[in-house]
Amino acid sequence: MAALAYNLGKREINHYFSVRSAKVLALVAVLLLAACHLASRRYRGNDSCEYLLSSGRFLGEKVWQPHSCMMHKYKISEAKNCLVDKHIAFIGDSRIRQLFYSFVKIINPQFKEEGNKVKLDFLWHPEVNGSMKQCIKVWTEDSVAKPHVIVAGAATWSIKIHNGSSEALSQYKMNITSIAPLLEKLAKTSDVYWVLQDPVYEDLLSENRKMITNEKIDAYNEAAVSILNSSTRNSKSNVKMFSVSKLIAQETIMESLDGLHLPESSRETSAMILMNVYCNKILKPVDGSCCQPRPPLTLIQKLAACFFTLCIIGYLIFYIIHRNAHRKNKPCTDLESGEEKKNIINTPVSSLEILLQSFCKLGLIMAYFYMCDRANLFMKENKFYTHSSFFIPIIYILVLGVFYNENTKETKVLNREQTDEWKGWMQLVILIYHISGASTFLPVYMHIRVLVAAYLFQTGYGHFSYFWIKGDFGIHRVCQVLFRLNFLVVVLCIVMDRPYQFYYFVPLVTVWFMVIYVTLALWPQIIQKKANGNCFWHFGLLLKLGFLLLFICFLAYSQGAFEKIFSLWPLSKCFELKGNVYEWWFRWRLDRYVVFHGMLFAFIYLALQKRQILSEGKGEPLFSNKISNFLLFISVVSFLTYSIWASSCKNKAECNELHPSVSVVQILAFILIRNIPGYARSVYSSFFAWFGKISLELFICQYHIWLAADTRGILVLIPGNPMLNIIVSTFIFVCVAHEISQITNDLAQIIIPKDNSSLLKRLACIAAFFCGLLILSSIQDKSKH
C-alpha cells in the first residue's frame, strides 16, 4: 500500500511539475535575477573597488569576505612583481604605522632581487596640520618624488592632545579642508586612500586615552568624509575612502591589547585589501575579482556571438514559417455536415530546424555562462571550509538517495542503473567538495581522489565491455563517444576563452577512451565471440593488456618523453596550460593505473560470467554463501582500512604518490559490497541515477554557473542569504546541465550520421573547423604578446 501510494503521489506530482516546467521556472528566475542585478548595478554603481574598500563580513575567524567580489591572497613573489619600481607612502599616526608594517610584511623587503625593487616609506604625521600639508604639497610640486600610492589618515592624536574638545574638531575640519585640494590633485595621477579612524575598545583604554571615545571618532570620520567627498564640485572625488577597516575593527577590537590598536590579524586583512585594490587590475588574478574590469572580447568570442545570433534569427524564421503553415493546415469545418475535416498532411521537423533550435538554446545558455563568470553581472564570493558545510549536505543527499529507490531491470554486476547511480552519488559528493572548499582538508581530498579514480575505472570497465562483447570498432561509435565527451568543453573553450586542458577531466577521459580503443582495435582484434572458440585468444588479450601496462609505466616514470609527445603541435594546443604540459602530466599520472584496472576487472568478470561461475539471479548472492560472506568480510575490512589510511594522511605529495597503486582497493571493495548480496544488486537509487545520467554536464557546468572565477569562488545570485542563494543557483545549474545533455544528444544524432560516406564528409568539415580555430587562436596569442 505504501509503495502504491508513493507511486501514485509521484505520478500526480509529475503531472503538474515536470523537468520541462522546472526549466521554464529556471529561465524565469534567471531573467528576474539578471534584471535585479542590472538595476542594482545602475543604482549602486558598477565599481567593485568601492565594495572592497567599504563593505564586507567575516566568513570565519580571520577570513574576510568583501561584498560582491573575491579577494586574492597575495604571495611575496606576486606582491613584488606588482609593485616593482613603485613608490608607496604611508603618512599618519601610530595606527597608519601599524598598517604600514603589515603591508611591508606582505612584500618582505628583506628578500632582494636584482631589478625588482619596491620603495616603501612611512612618514610620521600624527595630526592633520600644517606639517602634513607641507609634506603633501611637496609631492604635488615634484613629479619625481611623488608616490604611486599614498595611504593617509589621522585623528586620535588630535582628540588626545586637545582632550576631545569641540575646538579641536573645528580645527581638524579646517585642516582637512586645506589639504583636500592637494590630495585631489595627487589622486589624478596616483592612488590616494584616506583611512577612516577605527573604533576603540573604551574599557581597555589607559587613563591618558580615555577621551578617545567612539562618539568622537565618528564625528571626525564624518568630517573627513564630508569634506573630502565635496572637494570637487562637479564630479566624484578621486580620493578613495578606506572605510572597510572600521568594519574589521568592530569585529576584532575586543582582541586589542590597549583598546586603541588593532590585533595583528586585522591589520594584515586591511593590508591585503590595499594590495588587492592596487594589484588586481595589474596582475588580474583569477580569484581576485575585486577591482578587475570585464575582460575584452577576443576575436573568437565575437565570431561565436555572431554565430549564435544567426542561429537564433534562423530558428525564429523557421518557427514563424512553421507556425503559419500549421495555421493553414488546421482542421476546417465542413459547411454541409458541420464536422471538422482533418488534414492528413503532417509536416515532419527537418534536421536543419532541429539543428537551429539546438544552437539557439545553446546560445542562450552560453550567454548565461558568460554573464555568470565573465561579464561581472552577478556577484562572486570566496570559498570558506567548515566541517558542517561539507558533511551536512553529504548526509542530506544520502538520505534522499536511500529514500528514492526502485527495483533494477536486470540484476547483473554493475548494470546500467547501478553505474548511473554510482556516477550520480559520486558527482554530487564531488560538487559538495568543490563548493565547500574542502580541498584544504587533506582527508576529504584523498577520498575525493578515489571518486575521480572510480569514474575512470568505470570508463575502463564500460568501454572495454562494449568493445569486447560487441566488437564494434567502427568509426561511427568512436565519433559518437568523442562528440558526447567533448562538445560542451569545445564550446566553453570558445565562449569562455579557456584552454582545453583547463577542463582537465574531459581530456583525461578522452585520452583514456582512445587508449582503450587503440589497444583493442589493433591487430589482432580479439573479441569475446572469437575468444570463446579458443582459450588461446584470452592469453593474447592478456598479452595486449600487459604491453599497455608497460607503456603506462614507461610514460609515468619518463616525464621527459611524456612532455615531448604532448608538446608537439597541435597536441600542445590541447594539453598545454600556462605554457607547459606539466599540469596534464600530473593529472594523468595521478590515476595512471585505474583505467587498466577497470579493463582487467571487466575481462575477469565477463570471463567468469561466460563460464556461469557467478549467480546473478534476482535476490541470489553472487557466489556460494561461504565465499560470499568471506569476500564481503574482506571487502568491508579493505574499505575501512583504506578510509583510515586516507583520513590519517599527513603529507599530500606522499599520499598522491601511493594513490595510483592503492585506490583500486577501495573501488573493488565497494563493487563487491554493492554486488555480492542479491538484494543490494536488485535495487538502485533513482535519485542518484538521475544525476548520474548528466554527471559529465554537471562536472563541466559547475566551473562557471555554480562556482565562479573558474571554480575558485562561489556564484552569488542572491546576496545576503547564502542558503537561499545555494538553493536557487543549484536549481538553475541542474536545469542547465540537463538541457545541455539533451542538446548534445540531439546534435550528436545530426552531426554524426550512421552512413560512413556522410560521416567522412562531416569529419572533413569538423577538421576544417578546428584548423580555422587553431589559426585564429595562434593569431590571438601573437596579438596578446
N, C-alpha and C positions, 0 to 999 in steps of 0.2 A: 504493500500500500504506500509506504514511504517513497519507494522508488517511482511508483506510478505518479504520485503527487509531485515529485521533483521534476519528472519528465514533462508533465502537463504544464507545470509552472514555467519551465524553461521555454516550452513552445509558445506560451502566452507572452512571455517577455520578448522573445524573438519576433513575434508578430508585430509588436509595437516599436521595438528598438533593435535594429539590425546593424551590421557593420556599415552599411551604406548610410544609414541615418546618423551613425556616430561620426562618419567622415564629414557629413554636412554640418553637424554641430561643431566639429573641429574647425572647419572653414569659417563659420560664423565667428567663432572665438578668435581666430587669427585676425580677421578683418576688424573686429572691435578693439582688440588689443593694439593692433597697428595704429588705428585711428587715435586711441587714447595716448599712446606714446608719442605720436606726431604732435598732438595738441599740447602735451606736456613739454616737449622739446621747444615748441614755438613760444609757449608761455614762460617757461623757466629758463630757457636758453639751452644751447647745444654744447656748451663748453664743459667737458668732464673735469678740466683742471679746477674749475670753481668748486665742484663737488669734492674733489680730492682735498682742497685747501680749507673746506668749511664744514664738511659733514662726514659722518661715518659711525661705526659702532664696533665694539669688541665682540668677535665671534667666540673667543675663549680667552684664557689667560695669555696676555701679551700678543694676541693676534688681532690686528686692526683691519677692519673692512671698510674702505671708503664707500660712499653711497654711489651706486650705479656703475662702478668700474673696478678693475682689478689692479692691485699694486704689486709690482715686481720687487723681489728681494735681491738687491744688487750685491754681487760678489766684488772683491777687491779689484780683480782684473777688469771687470766691466766698468766699475766706477772710474778707474784711472783712464780707461780708454775713452770714456765720455768726456772727462774733464781735462784731457791733455791740453796743455798750453792755455788753460783757463785760469782766471784770477777770481777767487771767491772771497768776499769780505763780509765779516760779521761785525756789527757795531752796536753796542748797547751795554747792558748791565750784566750781573752775575748769571742771570738766567740765560741770556743770549750766549754767554761764555760757555755754559754747560752744553747748550745746543751745538756750539762750535766744536767742542771736544767730541761729541757723539758723531758729528759729521766727519771729523778727522779719522775717527775710529773705522768708519766705513772704507775710507780711501787708503788708510795705512801709509802715511808718507814716509815711514822708515824704509819701506820697500822701494828702492831706487832703481830705475831702469833708464837706459840711455834714450833720450828723445821722448820721454813720457813724463813730463813734469807738470805738477799741479801746484799753484801758488794759493795758499790759504792764509788769511790774516784775521786776527781778532783785534778790534780797536776798543779800548775801554772808555766808554762814554755812558755812564750810568744814568745821566739825566738828559732830557731833551732841552738843550740850551744853546748858547752861542758857540760853545766848543764843538758840539756835534754838527751844528750848522756850518761852521767853517770847514770841517772835515769833508762834508758832503759837497760844499761849494768848490773845493779843490778838484774833486772828481769831475764836476761839470765843466771845469775850465781846462783840464788836462786829459785829452783823449787817450794818452798812453797809459797813464796811471789808473784810469777808470776801470773798475772791476766789471767782469761779465755778469756776476751775480752779487747782489747786495741784500743781506738779511739784517734788518734793524728792528729795534724795539727797546723801550724803557718806560718805567713809570714808578716802580715800587720805591726807588730811592727818593723820588720827589715826594711821595707820600710819607716816607720815614723821616727825612730831614726836616720837612715842614710840618710834621706832626699831624698830617692829614687835614690841613687847613683848606678852606674854600679858596683862599687867595692863591695857594699853590696850584689848584686845579685851573684857575683862571690863567695863571702864568703858563701852565702846560699847554693850554689851548692856544695862547698867543705864539708860543714857541713852535708848536706843530704847524700852525698856520704859516709861519715864516719859512719853514723848511719844506712844506708841501710842494711849492712850485719847483724847488730844486730836485726833489725826489721824482716828480712828474717828468722833468727834463731828462733825468737819468734813465727813467723807465722807457723812454722812446728807443733807446739803443741797448739797454741792459735789463736783466730781470731783477726787479726790486720787490722785496717782500717785507711788509710791516707785520711783525709778530705781536699779536694782541696778548695782553697780560693774562696768565693763567690764574685760576683761583688759588687761594691759600687754605690751609687747614688751621683755622684760627686757634684751636685748642693746643696745638704744638708750638705756636709762635713764642719766641722769647719775649721778655718784657720790653726790650727796646724795639720790637717789631709789632707790638700789639695794635698800633694804629693802622697797620696794613690790613684792612678788612676787605671782604669780598664786595661789599657795597661800594667802597672807594674804588676798587679795581674796575668794577662795572662802569662807574662814572668816567674813569679815564679811558676805558676802551670805547665807550660811546662817543667821547670827544674825538678820539683818533679816527674812528670810522667815519664820523660825520664830516670832519674837516678834510681828510684825505680823499674821500669819495666825491667831494664837491670842489676839488682843486681845479677841475676842468669844467668849463661852463656847458659846452655843447656836446660833449662826448663822455664816454665812460672812462674812469680813471685807469691809467696803466699800472698804477701801484697796486700790487695784489695783497689782499688781506690774508695773513696766515692765522686763521681763527680756529683751525682744527685742533691745535694744541690745547685749547680750552676744554674741548670735549674729552680729549685724552686725560687731561688733568682731573676732570670731575670724577673719573672712574678710579684714578690711581693716587691722588694726592694724599689719601689716608696712609699710604706706604712711605710718605716723605719722612726724612729724618729730622727736619727742622720746621716743617709746616710751610716752608716757602719754596724750596727747590724740589723739583720732581724726581722720582726714583729713576734709576738708570734705564730701565726698560722703556719707560715713557719717553725719555729723551731720544733713545735710539729709534723709536717709532716715528717721532717728529722729524728726525734727521733723514730717515728712509723716505718719508713723504716728500721732503725737499729734493731728495735725489730723484724721485720719480717725476716730480714736476718739471725738472730741468732736463733729465736724461732720456725720458721715454720717447720724446719727439726726435731725439738724435739716434739712439740705438734701436728703437722700435722693438722691444722685447715682446714675444708672443703673449706672455702672461702679464703684461703691463699695459692694459687698455686705457688707463687714465692718461689724459693729455696727448693721446695719439689721434691724428686725423684719419679719416677714412682713406684706405689705400687707393691710389688711382687705378682705374680700369686698364687692364692690359689689352693688347690688340686681339688676342684670342677670346677674352671675355666679351669684348664688344661684338665680335663676329658671332659668338654663341648667343648673345642677347638678340641680335638681328635674326638669327635662325629660328629661335623660339618665337619671336614676334611674328615672323612669316607663317610659322606653323599655326599659331593662334588665329591669325587672319584667315588662313586657308581653311581651317576647320570651321570657323564661323560661316564662311561662304558655303561650304558643304552642308552645314546644318540648316542654313536658310533654304538652300535648294531642295534638300531632302524634306523639310517641313512643308514647303509649297507643294511638292509632289505628293506628299501624304494627304494634304487637304484635297487635292484634285481627285485622289483615289478613294476618298471617303465614301461609305455606302450612301447611295441616293434613294429616295423614296419613289416607288412606282405609283404614278398618279392614278392608275386604274385600279390596282389591287390594294394600294395603301401600305404595301410591305416594302422593307428595305432590300435593295439589291446589293449583294456582296460582291466586291471587286476581287476577282480571282488573282490579280497581279500582285505579287509580293516582292517588293524591291529588296534584293539582298544588300547587306552592308559590304561595301568594297574594301579591299585591303588598304587602299590609299586613305580612305576615310578613317579606318582603324589606326593607321599609322599617324595621321594628322591629330587624331583625338588623343592618342598616347603621348605624342610630343607636346601637345597643347597642355595636357595635365602636368607633364613633366616640367615644362617651362614655368608654370605657376608654382610648382613645388620648389624648383631651383631658385625662384625669386624669394621664396620664404627662407631657404637656406642662406641666401646672400644677405637678406635683411637681418637674420639672427646673428651671423658671425663675421660680417664684413662691413655692413652699412652703418653700424653703431646706432641703429634704431632702438633695439632692445638693450637692456642692461646686462651686465656681467658681474659675477662675484667670484672671489677666491674660494677654493675648497677648504674645509676645515674638518679634520677627522676626529671623531669620538667613537668609542666602542658602541654606544647606543645607536648612533647614526648608521652603523653597518649591520649590527646583529638584530635590531628590532625589525627592520624591513625584511631581513632574511627569514625570520620566524614567521612574519606575516604571509609572505608568499608561499612558504612551505605549508602553512595551514590551508591556504586557498588551493594549493596543488593537491593536497590529500582529499579535500572536500569534493573537488570536481574530478571524479574518477569514473571510468567506463570499462566495459569488457573489450578486450582486443579482438580483432577479426581473425587473427591467427596467433598461435602460441609458440612460434619458433623463437630461438635465441636472437636477440636484437632485431625483432620485427620492426616494421615501418613505424607503427605507433610508438613503440618503445624508444626508437632512435630519435623521433621527433620530440618525445618527452624529455629525453636526455639532453638534446640540444637546447630545449626550451628552458629548463631549470638552470642549466649551466650559463646560458646567456643572461638570464635575469640576475643571477649572482654576480656575474662579471659587470653588468650595468650598475648594480648597487655598489660594487667595489670601486668603480670609476667615479661615481657621483659623490661618494662619501669621502674620497681622498684616502682610501685605506692602503694605498701603496706605500705609505710611510710606516705602516705596521708590518714588520717582516713576516710573522707567522701567517697573516692573511695573504700576503703577497705569494708565499710559497704554495699555499693551497690553490690560489687562483692560477698559478703556473700549471698546476696539474689539470685544471679545467681546460686551459688552452691546449695542453697536450692531448687531452681526451678528445677534443674536437678534431685534431689532426689524426688521432688514432681512428676515429670514425671515417675520416677521409680515406685512409689506407684500407680499412675494412670494407667500406661501401664500394669504392671503385674497383678494388681487386675482385670482390664478389661478383660485380656486374660483368667485368671482362672475362672472368674465369667461367662463369655459368653461360652467359650469352654469346661470348666470342665475337662481340660486335666491335670491331676495330675501325669501322668506317669513319670517314671524315665528318659526317653529319653529327654523330654522337659527340665527337671531340669539340666541334664548334658550338654545339648547344651548351655543353658544360662551361666552356670558356666564356661564352657570351653571358650566361647567367651569373657567373662569378664576377665578371669584370665590367659589365655595362655601367652599373651605378658609379663605380670608382672612376672610370674614364670620364664620365660626365662631371663628376665632382672635381676631378683634376683640372678640367677646363673652366668650370664655373667659379670654383673657389681658389684657383691659381695655386694648386699644391702639387708636388711631385707624386708620382705613382707609389713610390716607396713609403710615402707618408702614411698611407693606409696599409700598413705592413702586413696585416693578416691575409688580405686578398692575394698579394704577390706570393706569400708563403704557400697558401692553399693551391694557387695556380701552378706554381713550380712543382709542387709535390704531385699534383694530378698528372702533369706531363711526365714526371719521372715514372709514375706507375704505368702510364700508357706506353711509354717507350720500352720499359722493362718487359712488359707482357707482349707488346706488338712486334718486337724484334725477333728475327729468326732464331730458333724455331718457335713459332707461335704455339704455345701449349695451353689448351683449354680443357675444361672438365670432360667434355664429350670424348676428346682424343685420349685423355689420361685414363678414363675408365676401361678402355680396351687393353691397356698395357701399363703396369705399375712403373715401368722404366721412365715414363714421362713425368711422374711425380718427382723422381730424382733429378730430372732435367730442370724442372721448375725450381726445386730447392737450390740447384746449382746457380740458376739465374739470380735468386734472392741472395745467395752467398756473394756473388760478384757485386750486387747492388750494395750490400753491407760494406764490402771492401772499398767501394767507390765513396760511400758516405764517410767512412773513417779517414780516407785519404784527404778529402776536402776539409773535414773537421780539424785535422791536425796540420793542414798546409794552408795557412791563411793567405800566403803569397799567391799560390796557384788559384785559390778561390777568387781573390780580388782581381787577378789578371783576366779571368774568364768573364766576370761580370763588369769589368771596367771597359770592355770592348764596346764600341759604338755599333748598333743603337741600344744594346743591353744597358749601357751606362745611363742612358736617359730614363730607363725604367727603375733601376735599382740604386742609383746614387741618391744620397741625402746629405745636404750641406757639403757637396763637392767630393764625397768619397762613398765607398760601399761598406764601410765598417759596420754601420748600423744593420745593414742587411745580413752581413756575415754573422753578427752577434745574434740576431733574431733566428736565423736559420740554424745556427749551431746549438741554440738553447733547447730545441726539440728535434734534434737531428735523427734520433733513432725511433721516435714514436710512430711515424708512418710505416716504417719497416715492421715494427711490432704489430701494427694493425693488419698489414698484409699477411704476416706469418700466422696471426691468430685466425684470420679468415680462411687460410689454407687448411689449418689443422681442424677448425670447426666443420668446414664443408666436407673434409675427408671423413671425419667421424660420423657426420650426418649421412653421408652416402653409404657407409657401412652399417648403418642403423644401430650404432652404439648408443646414441642418445635417445631418450624418451621425451618427445616434445608434444605429447598429447595434453589436452586441457586438464589442468589440475594435477598432472603427474610430475614427480621430481625428475630432474634432468638425468640422474643416474640412479643406481640402486640406493636404497635408504642408507646403508652404511657409508658408501662412497660419498653420497650427497651430504650427509652430516659431517663427515670428515673434511670435505672440501669447504663447506660453509664455515666450519670452525677455523680452518687455516685462513680463509678469506677475511673473516672478521678480525683475526689477530693481525694479519698483514695490513689491513686497512687502518686499524688503530695504531699499529707500530709506525707506519708512515706518518700518520697525523701527529703523533707525539714527536717524531723527529723534526717534522716541518715546523711545529709550534715552538720547539726548543732551538731552532736555528738562530745563530747569533751573527754570522758573517754571510752577507748576501752573495759575495763573489764565490765563496767556497760552496755554498748551497747550490748556486747556479751551475757549478762545475759538476756536482753529483746528480743534479736533477735529470739530465737526459737518460741516465742509466737506471735510475730508481723510480721514475714517475710511473712506469708501466706496472709496478707492483700494485699501486692503489687503483689504477684503471682496471686491471684484471680482477682485483678483489671486488670492486664494485660490480663488474659484469657478472661474476659468479653469484654474488649475494642477490642480485636483481633477477637472475635467471634460473638458478638451481631449484628453488621452491616453485612448484607448479602454480600455486595460487598467485604468486608475485608476477609470474610470467603471463598470467591470464588477464590482468588488469593494467590500465595505464591512466595517467592523469591527462584528461582532455585540456585542462587549463595550461599545463606546461607544453603539451603537444602543439597547441595553437600558436604559442610563441616560438616553438621550435621550427615551424614552417616558414617563419620570417626572421630567423635568427641572424642570417647574414645581413639583411637590410637593417635590423636593429643595431648590429655591431657597427656598421658604417655610418648610419644616420646620427648616432649619438655624438659623433665628432663635432657636429655643427648646430643641431637643433635641440639638443637636450643638455649637453655640456656646452662650453663656449671657449673661445680663444683656442681652437684646435685641441680640445679636451683638457686644457689647463685650468679652466674655471667652470662655472655653472651659469646657464642661461637664466635670466630673471625676466619673466614676463609680467609678474605681479609683485612689485617691490613692497617691502614691509611685512610680508606674510609668507615666510619660507614654506610652510606646509601647504598652503593653497597654491603657491607657485609650482611646487613639485607635482601636485595633482594635475593641474591644468597643463603644464608643459609636457608631462608624461603622456597624458591623454592625446594631445596633438601629435607628439612624437611617434606613438604607436600607430595612430591612424595613418600618418605619412608613410611609415615603414611598410605597412600593409598595402597601401595604394601603390608604392613603388614596386613591391613584389609582383602585383598584378600587371603593372605596366611592363615590367621586364619579361614576364611570361608572354604577354600579348605580342611584344616586339620580337621575341625570340621565334615565335611561330612564323612571322612575316619575313624577318631578315635572314633567318637560317632555314631555307626551304629543304625539303627532303630530296628533291631532284638534284643529282650531282652536278649536272651541267649548269643549272641555275645557281647552285651553291658556289661553284667556282667563279662565276661572274660576280656574285656578291662579294666573295672574298677578295677579288681583284679590286673592287670598289673600296672595300674596307682598308686594303693595303694602301691604296692611293690616298685615302683619307688620313691614315696615320703618317704617311710620308709628308703630306702637307702640314700636318700638325707638328711633326719634328722640325721641319724647316722654319715654321713660324716661331716655334719655341726657341730655336737657335738664334733667330733674329732678335727675339725679345731679350735673351740672355746677353747678347752683344750690346744691345741698347742700354741695358741696366749697368753694364760695366763701363 
